[in-house]
């Protein structure tokens, strides 16, 4: 069940976008959040992020197959943010997200603080991050009725 992280580049934007849309489609359908859901983003948004000098994208790979991706934003010398991270639906539930978090944190040994956020109502996602040592902060944003974003820090 070992995964690896392979750094992506500008040539990979289309693939990342397609995987992102597939991975976030269920949440888009559930919450109808066309303003913040990654499945509703155009390809050029992924391209813009990839071009940022403080952003690194990695494919999450299992046996040479891309099963997801993770983006790391280097905010400060000692602080990074994960946004987004996703596993395509047919590969979810296998522990790949947990492994990807461990692997990406190991790639940035100087980072003392990690940040991320997720939908408060998605208890499985909250459980995942808490299991990985992330603690919920007091920051919370209401996106719409029945959908709130909670922020985590490790």
N, C-alpha and C positions, 0 to 999 in steps of 0.2 A: 504493500500500500504506500510505497514511497513515491513522493512527487518531487519534481524539480521546478525551479523557476528559471525561465529563459528570458533574457532582456529583449524587449520589443523595440522597434524603431518606426520611423515614418512610413515605411513600406507595409507595416502591419496594421495600420489604422482601420482599413476596411474590415479585416478579420476581427479585430477587437470590437469594432462597432457592431458587427453582426452577432457576435457572441453576447455582447452587452444587451442588445435588444432582446435576444432570445432569453437571456437570464432574468431580465427584469420585467418581461411581458406580463407574468402572472400578477405581480404587484401593481403594475399599471392598470390592468383590468380590474383588480380588486378595489383600488383606491381612486381610480380615474384622476390621477395626479399628473397632468400633462405639463406642469411647470417645473417640477424638480425630479421626476423619475427618469433615470438614465435610458430607459427604453424609448422615451419620447425625444431624446436628443438627436440632432442631425449628425451626420458623419463629420462635418467640419468642426464640431465641438471636440470630438476626440482628437482630431488633427491639431486643433489649437492647444489642447493640453499636452499632446506629445511634443510640441515645439517649445514648451516652456523649459527653460534651463534648470528649473528646480523640480521637475517631474521625471519620474522613472516609471515605465510600465513594464510589467513582467507577465509572460504567459505562465499559467499554472499547468504543468505537463505531467501526465501519467503515461508511462511506457511510450513516450514520443508523441502522444496525442494531446492537443490543447484542450483542457477540460475547463478552463476559466482564465481569469486575469486579475491582476492586482496593480493598483497605481499607488505610488508613494510620492508624496509631496515633501520635499525637504524645506521645512518652514524656517528653521533656525539651525545653528550648528548642532544643537542637542535635541531638536524636536522634529518629528516627522508625523505625517498624517496619512492614513490609509483612506482613499476615496477615489473611485469605488473599488470593491473587491467582489468578484462574482464567480460562481461555478454554474456551468450550463446545467439545466434541469436534469437531464438523464444521468448526470454524474454527481448530483447532490446526495447527501446522506452517507458519504463514504469517508468522511474525515479529512477531505482535501483542503477545506478552508482552514481547519486547525493547523494542518501541516504548513500551509502557505503562510500563515501568520508567523509561525515559528521560524520558517526559512527566511522570510523577508526581514524580520527583526534581527536575525543573525547577520544579514548583509550590511547592516548599519550599526556597527558596534559602538560608535560614538553617540548614538541616540539614546538619551536618557528618558525622554518623554515621547509617548506615542498617543495619537489622538485618532478618533473615528466617530461616526455617528450612525444611527440606524432608526428604523421606525419603531416607536415604543410598543405599538400593538402587535408587532411581530416577535412574540415571545421566544421563538426558537433562535432568532438572530441575537436577541438580547442575551439569551442563555449562552450562546456560543462565545460572545465577546467576554462575558463575565467569567466563563470557564477558562478563558485564555488570560485572565488576570486583569482585564480592563474594569475600571470602576466608573460607575455612572457619576457624572458631575451634576451640579444643580441646574445647568443650562438645559432648557427644553424649548422647542419651538412648535407652535401649533401651525400645521400646514392647512388643514381643513377639518371639518367635523369628523371625528373618528380617526384622525391621523396626526400623530405628533412625532417629532424628531427628538431623540434623546442623544446626548453627547457623552462620550466615554474617553477616559484617559488612563494610561498605564505608565 
